[in-house]
Amino acid sequence: MVRRIHHVNFIVRDLDAAVALYERVLGMPVTRRDELPERGARAARFRVGESWIVLVQPTRPDGVPARYLAEHGEGFFLLSLETTSLDDALDALGAQMADGPSRRGADNWRVQDLRRERTFGAQLQFCVEERPLRS
């Protein structure tokens, strides 16, 4: 079911300052920056082996990242587990684990958030990298 850790998100107040620190900690430059207006966030990604470390800064107060930051402060935000099928992963756990419908993430990622109250407080999601159709 789960193939690997796809990405780990950390919530930050100042993305530029966080990127500068993580570049020193990881010994590599940031791989990519993303604007995520539908989530109310900006993000910076570092490719570390087969996984991503993602720094997320809220850009508006009504989005999920901003609410999480207000409630929990900076730090660990979300663990995304890659699977071959969102449907199969949810079928194995039961539909009651889904926190809303699946949605498109950055790039070609399709994600399914899980309910925190059912994951012992951990913010978890399943992720599938959908390949774009070739013409």
Biotite code that builds the C-alpha atoms (Angstrom):
import biotite.structure as struc

atoms = struc.array([
    struc.Atom([0.000, 0.000, 0.000], chain_id="A", res_id=1, res_name="MET", atom_name="CA", element="C"),
    struc.Atom([2.489, 2.695, 1.098], chain_id="A", res_id=2, res_name="VAL", atom_name="CA", element="C"),
    struc.Atom([5.553, 2.896, -1.145], chain_id="A", res_id=3, res_name="ARG", atom_name="CA", element="C"),
    struc.Atom([7.584, 5.608, 0.587], chain_id="A", res_id=4, res_name="ARG", atom_name="CA", element="C"),
    struc.Atom([7.467, 8.898, 2.407], chain_id="A", res_id=5, res_name="ILE", atom_name="CA", element="C"),
    struc.Atom([6.591, 11.285, -0.391], chain_id="A", res_id=6, res_name="HIS", atom_name="CA", element="C"),
    struc.Atom([7.028, 14.557, 1.456], chain_id="A", res_id=7, res_name="HIS", atom_name="CA", element="C"),
    struc.Atom([7.214, 16.085, 4.917], chain_id="A", res_id=8, res_name="VAL", atom_name="CA", element="C"),
    struc.Atom([5.816, 19.589, 5.403], chain_id="A", res_id=9, res_name="ASN", atom_name="CA", element="C"),
    struc.Atom([6.945, 22.104, 7.991], chain_id="A", res_id=10, res_name="PHE", atom_name="CA", element="C"),
    struc.Atom([4.880, 25.229, 8.637], chain_id="A", res_id=11, res_name="ILE", atom_name="CA", element="C"),
    struc.Atom([6.840, 28.493, 8.965], chain_id="A", res_id=12, res_name="VAL", atom_name="CA", element="C"),
    struc.Atom([6.074, 32.176, 9.391], chain_id="A", res_id=13, res_name="ARG", atom_name="CA", element="C"),
    struc.Atom([8.950, 33.438, 7.215], chain_id="A", res_id=14, res_name="ASP", atom_name="CA", element="C"),
    struc.Atom([9.638, 31.274, 4.181], chain_id="A", res_id=15, res_name="LEU", atom_name="CA", element="C"),
    struc.Atom([12.778, 33.127, 3.073], chain_id="A", res_id=16, res_name="ASP", atom_name="CA", element="C"),
    struc.Atom([14.403, 32.833, 6.505], chain_id="A", res_id=17, res_name="ALA", atom_name="CA", element="C"),
    struc.Atom([13.449, 29.163, 6.723], chain_id="A", res_id=18, res_name="ALA", atom_name="CA", element="C"),
    struc.Atom([14.864, 28.444, 3.253], chain_id="A", res_id=19, res_name="VAL", atom_name="CA", element="C"),
    struc.Atom([18.169, 30.079, 4.215], chain_id="A", res_id=20, res_name="ALA", atom_name="CA", element="C"),
    struc.Atom([18.431, 27.870, 7.308], chain_id="A", res_id=21, res_name="LEU", atom_name="CA", element="C"),
    struc.Atom([17.404, 24.637, 5.568], chain_id="A", res_id=22, res_name="TYR", atom_name="CA", element="C"),
    struc.Atom([19.888, 25.277, 2.748], chain_id="A", res_id=23, res_name="GLU", atom_name="CA", element="C"),
    struc.Atom([22.623, 25.339, 5.399], chain_id="A", res_id=24, res_name="ARG", atom_name="CA", element="C"),
    struc.Atom([21.226, 22.371, 7.334], chain_id="A", res_id=25, res_name="VAL", atom_name="CA", element="C"),
    struc.Atom([20.787, 20.210, 4.217], chain_id="A", res_id=26, res_name="LEU", atom_name="CA", element="C"),
    struc.Atom([23.885, 21.478, 2.421], chain_id="A", res_id=27, res_name="GLY", atom_name="CA", element="C"),
    struc.Atom([21.975, 22.098, -0.801], chain_id="A", res_id=28, res_name="MET", atom_name="CA", element="C"),
    struc.Atom([20.028, 24.885, -2.481], chain_id="A", res_id=29, res_name="PRO", atom_name="CA", element="C"),
    struc.Atom([16.254, 24.912, -2.523], chain_id="A", res_id=30, res_name="VAL", atom_name="CA", element="C"),
    struc.Atom([15.000, 22.754, -5.399], chain_id="A", res_id=31, res_name="THR", atom_name="CA", element="C"),
    struc.Atom([11.809, 24.616, -6.182], chain_id="A", res_id=32, res_name="ARG", atom_name="CA", element="C"),
    struc.Atom([9.429, 27.328, -4.964], chain_id="A", res_id=33, res_name="ARG", atom_name="CA", element="C"),
    struc.Atom([5.677, 27.184, -5.466], chain_id="A", res_id=34, res_name="ASP", atom_name="CA", element="C"),
    struc.Atom([2.749, 29.575, -5.117], chain_id="A", res_id=35, res_name="GLU", atom_name="CA", element="C"),
    struc.Atom([-0.322, 27.680, -3.920], chain_id="A", res_id=36, res_name="LEU", atom_name="CA", element="C"),
    struc.Atom([-3.150, 30.243, -3.985], chain_id="A", res_id=37, res_name="PRO", atom_name="CA", element="C"),
    struc.Atom([-5.887, 27.612, -3.635], chain_id="A", res_id=38, res_name="GLU", atom_name="CA", element="C"),
    struc.Atom([-4.310, 26.539, -0.320], chain_id="A", res_id=39, res_name="ARG", atom_name="CA", element="C"),
    struc.Atom([-3.419, 30.077, 0.745], chain_id="A", res_id=40, res_name="GLY", atom_name="CA", element="C"),
    struc.Atom([0.297, 29.325, 0.924], chain_id="A", res_id=41, res_name="ALA", atom_name="CA", element="C"),
    struc.Atom([3.751, 29.655, -0.583], chain_id="A", res_id=42, res_name="ARG", atom_name="CA", element="C"),
    struc.Atom([6.106, 26.698, -0.446], chain_id="A", res_id=43, res_name="ALA", atom_name="CA", element="C"),
    struc.Atom([9.744, 25.824, -0.968], chain_id="A", res_id=44, res_name="ALA", atom_name="CA", element="C"),
    struc.Atom([10.833, 22.254, -1.663], chain_id="A", res_id=45, res_name="ARG", atom_name="CA", element="C"),
    struc.Atom([14.073, 20.389, -1.173], chain_id="A", res_id=46, res_name="PHE", atom_name="CA", element="C"),
    struc.Atom([14.572, 17.024, -2.889], chain_id="A", res_id=47, res_name="ARG", atom_name="CA", element="C"),
    struc.Atom([16.253, 14.735, -0.361], chain_id="A", res_id=48, res_name="VAL", atom_name="CA", element="C"),
    struc.Atom([16.778, 11.269, -1.798], chain_id="A", res_id=49, res_name="GLY", atom_name="CA", element="C"),
    struc.Atom([13.404, 10.005, -3.023], chain_id="A", res_id=50, res_name="GLU", atom_name="CA", element="C"),
    struc.Atom([11.424, 12.347, -0.761], chain_id="A", res_id=51, res_name="SER", atom_name="CA", element="C"),
    struc.Atom([10.714, 16.043, -0.458], chain_id="A", res_id=52, res_name="TRP", atom_name="CA", element="C"),
    struc.Atom([11.066, 18.369, 2.511], chain_id="A", res_id=53, res_name="ILE", atom_name="CA", element="C"),
    struc.Atom([8.539, 21.164, 2.024], chain_id="A", res_id=54, res_name="VAL", atom_name="CA", element="C"),
    struc.Atom([8.469, 24.455, 3.898], chain_id="A", res_id=55, res_name="LEU", atom_name="CA", element="C"),
    struc.Atom([5.036, 26.109, 3.884], chain_id="A", res_id=56, res_name="VAL", atom_name="CA", element="C"),
    struc.Atom([4.224, 29.742, 4.683], chain_id="A", res_id=57, res_name="GLN", atom_name="CA", element="C"),
    struc.Atom([0.561, 30.786, 4.885], chain_id="A", res_id=58, res_name="PRO", atom_name="CA", element="C"),
    struc.Atom([-0.422, 33.743, 2.685], chain_id="A", res_id=59, res_name="THR", atom_name="CA", element="C"),
    struc.Atom([-3.977, 34.297, 3.882], chain_id="A", res_id=60, res_name="ARG", atom_name="CA", element="C"),
    struc.Atom([-5.604, 33.832, 7.301], chain_id="A", res_id=61, res_name="PRO", atom_name="CA", element="C"),
    struc.Atom([-8.499, 31.599, 6.221], chain_id="A", res_id=62, res_name="ASP", atom_name="CA", element="C"),
    struc.Atom([-6.515, 28.703, 4.716], chain_id="A", res_id=63, res_name="GLY", atom_name="CA", element="C"),
    struc.Atom([-5.676, 25.385, 6.355], chain_id="A", res_id=64, res_name="VAL", atom_name="CA", element="C"),
    struc.Atom([-1.955, 26.265, 6.721], chain_id="A", res_id=65, res_name="PRO", atom_name="CA", element="C"),
    struc.Atom([-2.748, 29.557, 8.502], chain_id="A", res_id=66, res_name="ALA", atom_name="CA", element="C"),
    struc.Atom([-5.213, 27.904, 10.867], chain_id="A", res_id=67, res_name="ARG", atom_name="CA", element="C"),
    struc.Atom([-2.695, 25.164, 11.650], chain_id="A", res_id=68, res_name="TYR", atom_name="CA", element="C"),
    struc.Atom([0.052, 27.734, 12.314], chain_id="A", res_id=69, res_name="LEU", atom_name="CA", element="C"),
    struc.Atom([-2.239, 29.763, 14.587], chain_id="A", res_id=70, res_name="ALA", atom_name="CA", element="C"),
    struc.Atom([-3.212, 26.683, 16.594], chain_id="A", res_id=71, res_name="GLU", atom_name="CA", element="C"),
    struc.Atom([0.098, 24.781, 16.741], chain_id="A", res_id=72, res_name="HIS", atom_name="CA", element="C"),
    struc.Atom([2.883, 27.248, 15.923], chain_id="A", res_id=73, res_name="GLY", atom_name="CA", element="C"),
    struc.Atom([5.820, 26.590, 13.630], chain_id="A", res_id=74, res_name="GLU", atom_name="CA", element="C"),
    struc.Atom([7.208, 23.116, 13.070], chain_id="A", res_id=75, res_name="GLY", atom_name="CA", element="C"),
    struc.Atom([6.027, 19.783, 11.753], chain_id="A", res_id=76, res_name="PHE", atom_name="CA", element="C"),
    struc.Atom([2.841, 20.172, 9.709], chain_id="A", res_id=77, res_name="PHE", atom_name="CA", element="C"),
    struc.Atom([2.137, 17.101, 7.594], chain_id="A", res_id=78, res_name="LEU", atom_name="CA", element="C"),
    struc.Atom([3.468, 13.687, 6.545], chain_id="A", res_id=79, res_name="LEU", atom_name="CA", element="C"),
    struc.Atom([2.516, 12.542, 3.052], chain_id="A", res_id=80, res_name="SER", atom_name="CA", element="C"),
    struc.Atom([2.741, 8.842, 2.219], chain_id="A", res_id=81, res_name="LEU", atom_name="CA", element="C"),
    struc.Atom([2.985, 7.796, -1.419], chain_id="A", res_id=82, res_name="GLU", atom_name="CA", element="C"),
    struc.Atom([0.688, 5.016, -2.494], chain_id="A", res_id=83, res_name="THR", atom_name="CA", element="C"),
    struc.Atom([-0.114, 3.473, -5.858], chain_id="A", res_id=84, res_name="THR", atom_name="CA", element="C"),
    struc.Atom([-3.840, 4.208, -5.502], chain_id="A", res_id=85, res_name="SER", atom_name="CA", element="C"),
    struc.Atom([-5.733, 6.640, -3.284], chain_id="A", res_id=86, res_name="LEU", atom_name="CA", element="C"),
    struc.Atom([-8.870, 4.544, -3.634], chain_id="A", res_id=87, res_name="ASP", atom_name="CA", element="C"),
    struc.Atom([-7.124, 1.320, -2.593], chain_id="A", res_id=88, res_name="ASP", atom_name="CA", element="C"),
    struc.Atom([-5.446, 3.040, 0.358], chain_id="A", res_id=89, res_name="ALA", atom_name="CA", element="C"),
    struc.Atom([-8.775, 4.408, 1.590], chain_id="A", res_id=90, res_name="LEU", atom_name="CA", element="C"),
    struc.Atom([-10.554, 1.109, 0.974], chain_id="A", res_id=91, res_name="ASP", atom_name="CA", element="C"),
    struc.Atom([-8.027, -0.589, 3.265], chain_id="A", res_id=92, res_name="ALA", atom_name="CA", element="C"),
    struc.Atom([-8.718, 1.918, 6.056], chain_id="A", res_id=93, res_name="LEU", atom_name="CA", element="C"),
    struc.Atom([-12.367, 2.713, 5.502], chain_id="A", res_id=94, res_name="GLY", atom_name="CA", element="C"),
    struc.Atom([-13.982, 5.796, 3.986], chain_id="A", res_id=95, res_name="ALA", atom_name="CA", element="C"),
    struc.Atom([-14.453, 7.356, 7.440], chain_id="A", res_id=96, res_name="GLN", atom_name="CA", element="C"),
    struc.Atom([-10.689, 8.078, 7.436], chain_id="A", res_id=97, res_name="MET", atom_name="CA", element="C"),
    struc.Atom([-10.959, 10.585, 4.562], chain_id="A", res_id=98, res_name="ALA", atom_name="CA", element="C"),
    struc.Atom([-10.956, 14.264, 5.467], chain_id="A", res_id=99, res_name="ASP", atom_name="CA", element="C"),
    struc.Atom([-12.936, 15.578, 2.510], chain_id="A", res_id=100, res_name="GLY", atom_name="CA", element="C"),
    struc.Atom([-12.439, 14.659, -1.133], chain_id="A", res_id=101, res_name="PRO", atom_name="CA", element="C"),
    struc.Atom([-9.041, 14.142, -2.726], chain_id="A", res_id=102, res_name="SER", atom_name="CA", element="C"),
    struc.Atom([-7.498, 17.273, -4.216], chain_id="A", res_id=103, res_name="ARG", atom_name="CA", element="C"),
    struc.Atom([-4.695, 18.349, -6.490], chain_id="A", res_id=104, res_name="ARG", atom_name="CA", element="C"),
    struc.Atom([-1.461, 19.311, -4.768], chain_id="A", res_id=105, res_name="GLY", atom_name="CA", element="C"),
    struc.Atom([1.662, 20.842, -6.251], chain_id="A", res_id=106, res_name="ALA", atom_name="CA", element="C"),
    struc.Atom([2.795, 19.613, -9.670], chain_id="A", res_id=107, res_name="ASP", atom_name="CA", element="C"),
    struc.Atom([1.062, 16.380, -10.573], chain_id="A", res_id=108, res_name="ASN", atom_name="CA", element="C"),
    struc.Atom([0.393, 15.288, -6.986], chain_id="A", res_id=109, res_name="TRP", atom_name="CA", element="C"),
    struc.Atom([-3.092, 14.107, -6.035], chain_id="A", res_id=110, res_name="ARG", atom_name="CA", element="C"),
    struc.Atom([-3.563, 13.950, -2.278], chain_id="A", res_id=111, res_name="VAL", atom_name="CA", element="C"),
    struc.Atom([-6.102, 12.605, 0.171], chain_id="A", res_id=112, res_name="GLN", atom_name="CA", element="C"),
    struc.Atom([-6.007, 14.070, 3.647], chain_id="A", res_id=113, res_name="ASP", atom_name="CA", element="C"),
    struc.Atom([-6.857, 11.812, 6.576], chain_id="A", res_id=114, res_name="LEU", atom_name="CA", element="C"),
    struc.Atom([-8.838, 12.887, 9.635], chain_id="A", res_id=115, res_name="ARG", atom_name="CA", element="C"),
    struc.Atom([-6.510, 13.990, 12.436], chain_id="A", res_id=116, res_name="ARG", atom_name="CA", element="C"),
    struc.Atom([-8.935, 12.751, 15.087], chain_id="A", res_id=117, res_name="GLU", atom_name="CA", element="C"),
    struc.Atom([-8.538, 9.234, 13.631], chain_id="A", res_id=118, res_name="ARG", atom_name="CA", element="C"),
    struc.Atom([-4.724, 9.325, 13.251], chain_id="A", res_id=119, res_name="THR", atom_name="CA", element="C"),
    struc.Atom([-3.932, 10.060, 16.902], chain_id="A", res_id=120, res_name="PHE", atom_name="CA", element="C"),
    struc.Atom([-3.415, 13.755, 16.152], chain_id="A", res_id=121, res_name="GLY", atom_name="CA", element="C"),
    struc.Atom([-0.973, 13.315, 13.257], chain_id="A", res_id=122, res_name="ALA", atom_name="CA", element="C"),
    struc.Atom([-1.635, 15.272, 10.065], chain_id="A", res_id=123, res_name="GLN", atom_name="CA", element="C"),
    struc.Atom([-1.328, 12.471, 7.467], chain_id="A", res_id=124, res_name="LEU", atom_name="CA", element="C"),
    struc.Atom([-2.224, 12.186, 3.823], chain_id="A", res_id=125, res_name="GLN", atom_name="CA", element="C"),
    struc.Atom([-1.869, 9.733, 0.992], chain_id="A", res_id=126, res_name="PHE", atom_name="CA", element="C"),
    struc.Atom([-0.284, 10.959, -2.233], chain_id="A", res_id=127, res_name="CYS", atom_name="CA", element="C"),
    struc.Atom([-0.118, 9.714, -5.800], chain_id="A", res_id=128, res_name="VAL", atom_name="CA", element="C"),
    struc.Atom([1.995, 11.352, -8.481], chain_id="A", res_id=129, res_name="GLU", atom_name="CA", element="C"),
    struc.Atom([-0.293, 11.473, -11.483], chain_id="A", res_id=130, res_name="GLU", atom_name="CA", element="C"),
    struc.Atom([1.498, 11.490, -14.820], chain_id="A", res_id=131, res_name="ARG", atom_name="CA", element="C"),
    struc.Atom([0.282, 14.080, -17.325], chain_id="A", res_id=132, res_name="PRO", atom_name="CA", element="C"),
    struc.Atom([-1.382, 12.697, -20.429], chain_id="A", res_id=133, res_name="LEU", atom_name="CA", element="C"),
    struc.Atom([0.840, 12.602, -23.515], chain_id="A", res_id=134, res_name="ARG", atom_name="CA", element="C"),
    struc.Atom([-0.499, 14.041, -26.731], chain_id="A", res_id=135, res_name="SER", atom_name="CA", element="C"),
])
